Amino acid sequence: MHYEIFATVEDFEACNAMPYVRDWFAKLPELVEGGVKVTRMAVAAKPAPKDRAELGGTGQSAL
């Protein structure tokens, strides 16, 4: 699997517009078995909490 994460939609679009990326996408059908699945995920508007305390918990594990 291959994942890339971009800070903004504009960064994502700029990357996909690069000639070497377009060439790589064009070659994918001959390089893979079973097809290619692209999943586009949204940029979160609010960062995830850094620890459980921000979620209202104690930050301590029950283990």
PyMOL Python script that loads the backbone (N, CA, C, O; Angstrom):
from pymol import cmd

cmd.read_pdbstr("""\
ATOM      1  N   MET A   1       0.826  -1.179   0.000  1.00  0.00           N
ATOM      2  CA  MET A   1       0.000   0.000   0.000  1.00  0.00           C
ATOM      3  C   MET A   1       0.869   1.241   0.000  1.00  0.00           C
ATOM      4  O   MET A   1       2.019   1.229   0.437  1.00  0.00           O
ATOM      5  N   HIS A   2       0.293   2.281  -0.491  1.00  0.00           N
ATOM      6  CA  HIS A   2       0.997   3.561  -0.550  1.00  0.00           C
ATOM      7  C   HIS A   2       0.054   4.653  -0.079  1.00  0.00           C
ATOM      8  O   HIS A   2      -1.073   4.761  -0.562  1.00  0.00           O
ATOM      9  N   TYR A   3       0.515   5.460   0.865  1.00  0.00           N
ATOM     10  CA  TYR A   3      -0.280   6.563   1.386  1.00  0.00           C
ATOM     11  C   TYR A   3       0.515   7.846   1.283  1.00  0.00           C
ATOM     12  O   TYR A   3       1.731   7.855   1.470  1.00  0.00           O
ATOM     13  N   GLU A   4      -0.183   8.931   0.985  1.00  0.00           N
ATOM     14  CA  GLU A   4       0.430  10.250   1.034  1.00  0.00           C
ATOM     15  C   GLU A   4      -0.528  11.164   1.774  1.00  0.00           C
ATOM     16  O   GLU A   4      -1.744  11.083   1.596  1.00  0.00           O
ATOM     17  N   ILE A   5       0.019  12.022   2.595  1.00  0.00           N
ATOM     18  CA  ILE A   5      -0.789  12.963   3.369  1.00  0.00           C
ATOM     19  C   ILE A   5      -0.341  14.366   3.012  1.00  0.00           C
ATOM     20  O   ILE A   5       0.854  14.663   2.999  1.00  0.00           O
ATOM     21  N   PHE A   6      -1.304  15.225   2.724  1.00  0.00           N
ATOM     22  CA  PHE A   6      -1.021  16.602   2.338  1.00  0.00           C
ATOM     23  C   PHE A   6      -1.676  17.554   3.319  1.00  0.00           C
ATOM     24  O   PHE A   6      -2.738  17.257   3.866  1.00  0.00           O
ATOM     25  N   ALA A   7      -1.045  18.700   3.543  1.00  0.00           N
ATOM     26  CA  ALA A   7      -1.556  19.684   4.488  1.00  0.00           C
ATOM     27  C   ALA A   7      -2.822  20.362   3.974  1.00  0.00           C
ATOM     28  O   ALA A   7      -3.698  20.721   4.761  1.00  0.00           O
ATOM     29  N   THR A   8      -2.921  20.537   2.660  1.00  0.00           N
ATOM     30  CA  THR A   8      -4.089  21.221   2.088  1.00  0.00           C
ATOM     31  C   THR A   8      -4.515  20.520   0.805  1.00  0.00           C
ATOM     32  O   THR A   8      -3.765  19.739   0.221  1.00  0.00           O
ATOM     33  N   VAL A   9      -5.725  20.818   0.388  1.00  0.00           N
ATOM     34  CA  VAL A   9      -6.225  20.296  -0.889  1.00  0.00           C
ATOM     35  C   VAL A   9      -5.374  20.850  -2.027  1.00  0.00           C
ATOM     36  O   VAL A   9      -5.111  20.158  -3.011  1.00  0.00           O
ATOM     37  N   GLU A  10      -4.946  22.099  -1.886  1.00  0.00           N
ATOM     38  CA  GLU A  10      -4.113  22.716  -2.912  1.00  0.00           C
ATOM     39  C   GLU A  10      -2.784  21.977  -3.067  1.00  0.00           C
ATOM     40  O   GLU A  10      -2.305  21.790  -4.185  1.00  0.00           O
ATOM     41  N   ASP A  11      -2.192  21.559  -1.954  1.00  0.00           N
ATOM     42  CA  ASP A  11      -0.954  20.772  -2.002  1.00  0.00           C
ATOM     43  C   ASP A  11      -1.180  19.448  -2.722  1.00  0.00           C
ATOM     44  O   ASP A  11      -0.350  19.016  -3.522  1.00  0.00           O
ATOM     45  N   PHE A  12      -2.304  18.813  -2.431  1.00  0.00           N
ATOM     46  CA  PHE A  12      -2.670  17.545  -3.074  1.00  0.00           C
ATOM     47  C   PHE A  12      -2.799  17.731  -4.581  1.00  0.00           C
ATOM     48  O   PHE A  12      -2.235  16.960  -5.358  1.00  0.00           O
ATOM     49  N   GLU A  13      -3.542  18.753  -4.990  1.00  0.00           N
ATOM     50  CA  GLU A  13      -3.758  19.006  -6.411  1.00  0.00           C
ATOM     51  C   GLU A  13      -2.451  19.364  -7.112  1.00  0.00           C
ATOM     52  O   GLU A  13      -2.216  18.936  -8.241  1.00  0.00           O
ATOM     53  N   ALA A  14      -1.607  20.140  -6.454  1.00  0.00           N
ATOM     54  CA  ALA A  14      -0.319  20.512  -7.051  1.00  0.00           C
ATOM     55  C   ALA A  14       0.556  19.279  -7.267  1.00  0.00           C
ATOM     56  O   ALA A  14       1.227  19.163  -8.293  1.00  0.00           O
ATOM     57  N   CYS A  15       0.550  18.376  -6.318  1.00  0.00           N
ATOM     58  CA  CYS A  15       1.331  17.136  -6.454  1.00  0.00           C
ATOM     59  C   CYS A  15       0.815  16.319  -7.637  1.00  0.00           C
ATOM     60  O   CYS A  15       1.598  15.848  -8.462  1.00  0.00           O
ATOM     61  N   ASN A  16      -0.497  16.154  -7.716  1.00  0.00           N
ATOM     62  CA  ASN A  16      -1.078  15.358  -8.796  1.00  0.00           C
ATOM     63  C   ASN A  16      -0.865  15.986 -10.166  1.00  0.00           C
ATOM     64  O   ASN A  16      -0.945  15.281 -11.172  1.00  0.00           O
ATOM     65  N   ALA A  17      -0.600  17.274 -10.240  1.00  0.00           N
ATOM     66  CA  ALA A  17      -0.363  17.957 -11.510  1.00  0.00           C
ATOM     67  C   ALA A  17       1.079  17.825 -11.991  1.00  0.00           C
ATOM     68  O   ALA A  17       1.385  18.169 -13.133  1.00  0.00           O
ATOM     69  N   MET A  18       1.958  17.333 -11.135  1.00  0.00           N
ATOM     70  CA  MET A  18       3.364  17.207 -11.520  1.00  0.00           C
ATOM     71  C   MET A  18       3.518  16.149 -12.610  1.00  0.00           C
ATOM     72  O   MET A  18       2.888  15.095 -12.530  1.00  0.00           O
ATOM     73  N   PRO A  19       4.345  16.409 -13.628  1.00  0.00           N
ATOM     74  CA  PRO A  19       4.492  15.453 -14.733  1.00  0.00           C
ATOM     75  C   PRO A  19       4.907  14.048 -14.293  1.00  0.00           C
ATOM     76  O   PRO A  19       4.389  13.062 -14.819  1.00  0.00           O
ATOM     77  N   TYR A  20       5.834  13.941 -13.335  1.00  0.00           N
ATOM     78  CA  TYR A  20       6.281  12.604 -12.923  1.00  0.00           C
ATOM     79  C   TYR A  20       5.171  11.835 -12.212  1.00  0.00           C
ATOM     80  O   TYR A  20       5.127  10.608 -12.294  1.00  0.00           O
ATOM     81  N   VAL A  21       4.276  12.531 -11.516  1.00  0.00           N
ATOM     82  CA  VAL A  21       3.146  11.871 -10.852  1.00  0.00           C
ATOM     83  C   VAL A  21       2.143  11.411 -11.906  1.00  0.00           C
ATOM     84  O   VAL A  21       1.631  10.294 -11.825  1.00  0.00           O
ATOM     85  N   ARG A  22       1.862  12.245 -12.877  1.00  0.00           N
ATOM     86  CA  ARG A  22       0.930  11.874 -13.957  1.00  0.00           C
ATOM     87  C   ARG A  22       1.469  10.675 -14.738  1.00  0.00           C
ATOM     88  O   ARG A  22       0.705   9.783 -15.108  1.00  0.00           O
ATOM     89  N   ASP A  23       2.776  10.650 -14.987  1.00  0.00           N
ATOM     90  CA  ASP A  23       3.390   9.505 -15.677  1.00  0.00           C
ATOM     91  C   ASP A  23       3.239   8.235 -14.859  1.00  0.00           C
ATOM     92  O   ASP A  23       2.937   7.171 -15.401  1.00  0.00           O
ATOM     93  N   TRP A  24       3.450   8.346 -13.548  1.00  0.00           N
ATOM     94  CA  TRP A  24       3.329   7.184 -12.659  1.00  0.00           C
ATOM     95  C   TRP A  24       1.895   6.655 -12.661  1.00  0.00           C
ATOM     96  O   TRP A  24       1.680   5.446 -12.744  1.00  0.00           O
ATOM     97  N   PHE A  25       0.913   7.557 -12.569  1.00  0.00           N
ATOM     98  CA  PHE A  25      -0.486   7.136 -12.623  1.00  0.00           C
ATOM     99  C   PHE A  25      -0.799   6.426 -13.942  1.00  0.00           C
ATOM    100  O   PHE A  25      -1.534   5.438 -13.956  1.00  0.00           O
ATOM    101  N   ALA A  26      -0.249   6.921 -15.037  1.00  0.00           N
ATOM    102  CA  ALA A  26      -0.493   6.317 -16.353  1.00  0.00           C
ATOM    103  C   ALA A  26       0.083   4.901 -16.432  1.00  0.00           C
ATOM    104  O   ALA A  26      -0.457   4.055 -17.145  1.00  0.00           O
ATOM    105  N   LYS A  27       1.172   4.635 -15.708  1.00  0.00           N
ATOM    106  CA  LYS A  27       1.817   3.317 -15.734  1.00  0.00           C
ATOM    107  C   LYS A  27       1.196   2.317 -14.763  1.00  0.00           C
ATOM    108  O   LYS A  27       1.462   1.120 -14.868  1.00  0.00           O
ATOM    109  N   LEU A  28       0.387   2.773 -13.835  1.00  0.00           N
ATOM    110  CA  LEU A  28      -0.153   1.885 -12.805  1.00  0.00           C
ATOM    111  C   LEU A  28      -0.841   0.633 -13.351  1.00  0.00           C
ATOM    112  O   LEU A  28      -0.585  -0.456 -12.838  1.00  0.00           O
ATOM    113  N   PRO A  29      -1.694   0.737 -14.356  1.00  0.00           N
ATOM    114  CA  PRO A  29      -2.377  -0.478 -14.825  1.00  0.00           C
ATOM    115  C   PRO A  29      -1.437  -1.610 -15.229  1.00  0.00           C
ATOM    116  O   PRO A  29      -1.775  -2.781 -15.052  1.00  0.00           O
ATOM    117  N   GLU A  30      -0.273  -1.284 -15.764  1.00  0.00           N
ATOM    118  CA  GLU A  30       0.663  -2.341 -16.169  1.00  0.00           C
ATOM    119  C   GLU A  30       1.557  -2.803 -15.015  1.00  0.00           C
ATOM    120  O   GLU A  30       2.248  -3.814 -15.141  1.00  0.00           O
ATOM    121  N   LEU A  31       1.551  -2.085 -13.908  1.00  0.00           N
ATOM    122  CA  LEU A  31       2.418  -2.417 -12.782  1.00  0.00           C
ATOM    123  C   LEU A  31       1.733  -3.205 -11.671  1.00  0.00           C
ATOM    124  O   LEU A  31       2.411  -3.758 -10.804  1.00  0.00           O
ATOM    125  N   VAL A  32       0.413  -3.266 -11.680  1.00  0.00           N
ATOM    126  CA  VAL A  32      -0.308  -3.893 -10.575  1.00  0.00           C
ATOM    127  C   VAL A  32      -1.136  -5.076 -11.047  1.00  0.00           C
ATOM    128  O   VAL A  32      -1.479  -5.200 -12.222  1.00  0.00           O
ATOM    129  N   GLU A  33      -1.441  -5.927 -10.101  1.00  0.00           N
ATOM    130  CA  GLU A  33      -2.383  -7.023 -10.328  1.00  0.00           C
ATOM    131  C   GLU A  33      -3.614  -6.741  -9.486  1.00  0.00           C
ATOM    132  O   GLU A  33      -3.489  -6.408  -8.308  1.00  0.00           O
ATOM    133  N   GLY A  34      -4.772  -6.865 -10.053  1.00  0.00           N
ATOM    134  CA  GLY A  34      -6.002  -6.711  -9.285  1.00  0.00           C
ATOM    135  C   GLY A  34      -6.558  -5.299  -9.250  1.00  0.00           C
ATOM    136  O   GLY A  34      -7.539  -5.052  -8.548  1.00  0.00           O
ATOM    137  N   GLY A  35      -5.978  -4.381  -9.969  1.00  0.00           N
ATOM    138  CA  GLY A  35      -6.526  -3.037 -10.033  1.00  0.00           C
ATOM    139  C   GLY A  35      -5.978  -2.092  -8.980  1.00  0.00           C
ATOM    140  O   GLY A  35      -5.197  -2.476  -8.110  1.00  0.00           O
ATOM    141  N   VAL A  36      -6.401  -0.870  -9.083  1.00  0.00           N
ATOM    142  CA  VAL A  36      -5.962   0.197  -8.186  1.00  0.00           C
ATOM    143  C   VAL A  36      -7.196   0.816  -7.556  1.00  0.00           C
ATOM    144  O   VAL A  36      -8.183   1.081  -8.242  1.00  0.00           O
ATOM    145  N   LYS A  37      -7.141   1.049  -6.247  1.00  0.00           N
ATOM    146  CA  LYS A  37      -8.227   1.713  -5.544  1.00  0.00           C
ATOM    147  C   LYS A  37      -7.682   3.008  -4.955  1.00  0.00           C
ATOM    148  O   LYS A  37      -6.706   3.000  -4.205  1.00  0.00           O
ATOM    149  N   VAL A  38      -8.317   4.105  -5.299  1.00  0.00           N
ATOM    150  CA  VAL A  38      -7.926   5.407  -4.769  1.00  0.00           C
ATOM    151  C   VAL A  38      -8.990   5.852  -3.784  1.00  0.00           C
ATOM    152  O   VAL A  38     -10.178   5.869  -4.109  1.00  0.00           O
ATOM    153  N   THR A  39      -8.570   6.207  -2.594  1.00  0.00           N
ATOM    154  CA  THR A  39      -9.479   6.713  -1.569  1.00  0.00           C
ATOM    155  C   THR A  39      -9.035   8.106  -1.200  1.00  0.00           C
ATOM    156  O   THR A  39      -7.905   8.317  -0.759  1.00  0.00           O
ATOM    157  N   ARG A  40      -9.921   9.047  -1.382  1.00  0.00           N
ATOM    158  CA  ARG A  40      -9.600  10.435  -1.054  1.00  0.00           C
ATOM    159  C   ARG A  40     -10.228  10.765   0.289  1.00  0.00           C
ATOM    160  O   ARG A  40     -11.441  10.652   0.467  1.00  0.00           O
ATOM    161  N   MET A  41      -9.400  11.168   1.218  1.00  0.00           N
ATOM    162  CA  MET A  41      -9.867  11.463   2.566  1.00  0.00           C
ATOM    163  C   MET A  41      -9.867  12.974   2.770  1.00  0.00           C
ATOM    164  O   MET A  41      -9.087  13.690   2.143  1.00  0.00           O
ATOM    165  N   ALA A  42     -10.727  13.444   3.630  1.00  0.00           N
ATOM    166  CA  ALA A  42     -10.847  14.876   3.880  1.00  0.00           C
ATOM    167  C   ALA A  42      -9.831  15.334   4.924  1.00  0.00           C
ATOM    168  O   ALA A  42      -9.392  14.560   5.774  1.00  0.00           O
ATOM    169  N   VAL A  43      -9.480  16.587   4.837  1.00  0.00           N
ATOM    170  CA  VAL A  43      -8.613  17.203   5.831  1.00  0.00           C
ATOM    171  C   VAL A  43      -9.474  17.553   7.038  1.00  0.00           C
ATOM    172  O   VAL A  43     -10.516  18.194   6.899  1.00  0.00           O
ATOM    173  N   ALA A  44      -9.041  17.137   8.212  1.00  0.00           N
ATOM    174  CA  ALA A  44      -9.794  17.429   9.432  1.00  0.00           C
ATOM    175  C   ALA A  44      -9.704  18.919   9.748  1.00  0.00           C
ATOM    176  O   ALA A  44      -8.630  19.517   9.671  1.00  0.00           O
ATOM    177  N   ALA A  45     -10.828  19.503  10.099  1.00  0.00           N
ATOM    178  CA  ALA A  45     -10.863  20.929  10.417  1.00  0.00           C
ATOM    179  C   ALA A  45     -10.275  21.200  11.797  1.00  0.00           C
ATOM    180  O   ALA A  45      -9.727  22.274  12.045  1.00  0.00           O
ATOM    181  N   LYS A  46     -10.391  20.228  12.688  1.00  0.00           N
ATOM    182  CA  LYS A  46      -9.908  20.394  14.055  1.00  0.00           C
ATOM    183  C   LYS A  46      -8.924  19.264  14.359  1.00  0.00           C
ATOM    184  O   LYS A  46      -9.253  18.098  14.140  1.00  0.00           O
ATOM    185  N   PRO A  47      -7.734  19.578  14.855  1.00  0.00           N
ATOM    186  CA  PRO A  47      -6.771  18.518  15.181  1.00  0.00           C
ATOM    187  C   PRO A  47      -7.313  17.568  16.249  1.00  0.00           C
ATOM    188  O   PRO A  47      -8.107  17.958  17.105  1.00  0.00           O
ATOM    189  N   ALA A  48      -6.877  16.347  16.177  1.00  0.00           N
ATOM    190  CA  ALA A  48      -7.275  15.348  17.172  1.00  0.00           C
ATOM    191  C   ALA A  48      -6.671  15.709  18.527  1.00  0.00           C
ATOM    192  O   ALA A  48      -5.608  16.328  18.586  1.00  0.00           O
ATOM    193  N   PRO A  49      -7.341  15.327  19.614  1.00  0.00           N
ATOM    194  CA  PRO A  49      -6.784  15.581  20.952  1.00  0.00           C
ATOM    195  C   PRO A  49      -5.437  14.905  21.114  1.00  0.00           C
ATOM    196  O   PRO A  49      -5.215  13.826  20.564  1.00  0.00           O
ATOM    197  N   LYS A  50      -4.536  15.524  21.860  1.00  0.00           N
ATOM    198  CA  LYS A  50      -3.191  14.968  22.066  1.00  0.00           C
ATOM    199  C   LYS A  50      -3.195  13.854  23.088  1.00  0.00           C
ATOM    200  O   LYS A  50      -2.368  12.945  23.015  1.00  0.00           O
ATOM    201  N   ASP A  51      -4.109  13.909  24.039  1.00  0.00           N
ATOM    202  CA  ASP A  51      -4.174  12.834  25.026  1.00  0.00           C
ATOM    203  C   ASP A  51      -5.610  12.666  25.513  1.00  0.00           C
ATOM    204  O   ASP A  51      -6.490  13.461  25.183  1.00  0.00           O
ATOM    205  N   ARG A  52      -5.823  11.641  26.285  1.00  0.00           N
ATOM    206  CA  ARG A  52      -7.177  11.305  26.748  1.00  0.00           C
ATOM    207  C   ARG A  52      -7.755  12.378  27.664  1.00  0.00           C
ATOM    208  O   ARG A  52      -8.975  12.515  27.761  1.00  0.00           O
ATOM    209  N   ALA A  53      -6.902  13.133  28.331  1.00  0.00           N
ATOM    210  CA  ALA A  53      -7.386  14.177  29.243  1.00  0.00           C
ATOM    211  C   ALA A  53      -8.220  15.204  28.484  1.00  0.00           C
ATOM    212  O   ALA A  53      -9.190  15.741  29.020  1.00  0.00           O
ATOM    213  N   GLU A  54      -7.844  15.475  27.238  1.00  0.00           N
ATOM    214  CA  GLU A  54      -8.611  16.417  26.439  1.00  0.00           C
ATOM    215  C   GLU A  54      -9.967  15.860  26.056  1.00  0.00           C
ATOM    216  O   GLU A  54     -10.854  16.617  25.663  1.00  0.00           O
ATOM    217  N   LEU A  55     -10.144  14.564  26.160  1.00  0.00           N
ATOM    218  CA  LEU A  55     -11.425  13.929  25.876  1.00  0.00           C
ATOM    219  C   LEU A  55     -12.294  13.833  27.116  1.00  0.00           C
ATOM    220  O   LEU A  55     -13.412  13.321  27.054  1.00  0.00           O
ATOM    221  N   GLY A  56     -11.790  14.322  28.242  1.00  0.00           N
ATOM    222  CA  GLY A  56     -12.538  14.234  29.481  1.00  0.00           C
ATOM    223  C   GLY A  56     -12.137  13.053  30.345  1.00  0.00           C
ATOM    224  O   GLY A  56     -12.730  12.829  31.400  1.00  0.00           O
ATOM    225  N   GLY A  57     -11.144  12.298  29.915  1.00  0.00           N
ATOM    226  CA  GLY A  57     -10.675  11.148  30.686  1.00  0.00           C
ATOM    227  C   GLY A  57      -9.513  11.533  31.581  1.00  0.00           C
ATOM    228  O   GLY A  57      -9.167  12.708  31.705  1.00  0.00           O
ATOM    229  N   THR A  58      -8.926  10.545  32.190  1.00  0.00           N
ATOM    230  CA  THR A  58      -7.824  10.793  33.119  1.00  0.00           C
ATOM    231  C   THR A  58      -6.471  10.765  32.449  1.00  0.00           C
ATOM    232  O   THR A  58      -5.474  11.212  33.015  1.00  0.00           O
ATOM    233  N   GLY A  59      -6.444  10.234  31.230  1.00  0.00           N
ATOM    234  CA  GLY A  59      -5.160  10.097  30.547  1.00  0.00           C
ATOM    235  C   GLY A  59      -4.418   8.841  30.961  1.00  0.00           C
ATOM    236  O   GLY A  59      -3.327   8.573  30.457  1.00  0.00           O
ATOM    237  N   GLN A  60      -4.998   8.057  31.882  1.00  0.00           N
ATOM    238  CA  GLN A  60      -4.363   6.827  32.336  1.00  0.00           C
ATOM    239  C   GLN A  60      -5.052   5.629  31.687  1.00  0.00           C
ATOM    240  O   GLN A  60      -6.267   5.619  31.490  1.00  0.00           O
ATOM    241  N   SER A  61      -4.274   4.658  31.373  1.00  0.00           N
ATOM    242  CA  SER A  61      -4.791   3.451  30.757  1.00  0.00           C
ATOM    243  C   SER A  61      -5.404   2.538  31.819  1.00  0.00           C
ATOM    244  O   SER A  61      -4.955   2.501  32.964  1.00  0.00           O
ATOM    245  N   ALA A  62      -6.443   1.802  31.411  1.00  0.00           N
ATOM    246  CA  ALA A  62      -7.086   0.867  32.320  1.00  0.00           C
ATOM    247  C   ALA A  62      -6.342  -0.476  32.344  1.00  0.00           C
ATOM    248  O   ALA A  62      -6.718  -1.373  33.098  1.00  0.00           O
ATOM    249  N   LEU A  63      -5.311  -0.620  31.542  1.00  0.00           N
ATOM    250  CA  LEU A  63      -4.591  -1.891  31.477  1.00  0.00           C
ATOM    251  C   LEU A  63      -3.750  -2.109  32.660  1.00  0.00           C
ATOM    252  O   LEU A  63      -3.077  -3.136  32.758  1.00  0.00           O
TER     253      LEU A  63
END
""", "prot")
cmd.dss("prot")
cmd.show_as("cartoon", "prot")
cmd.util.cbc("prot")
cmd.orient("prot")
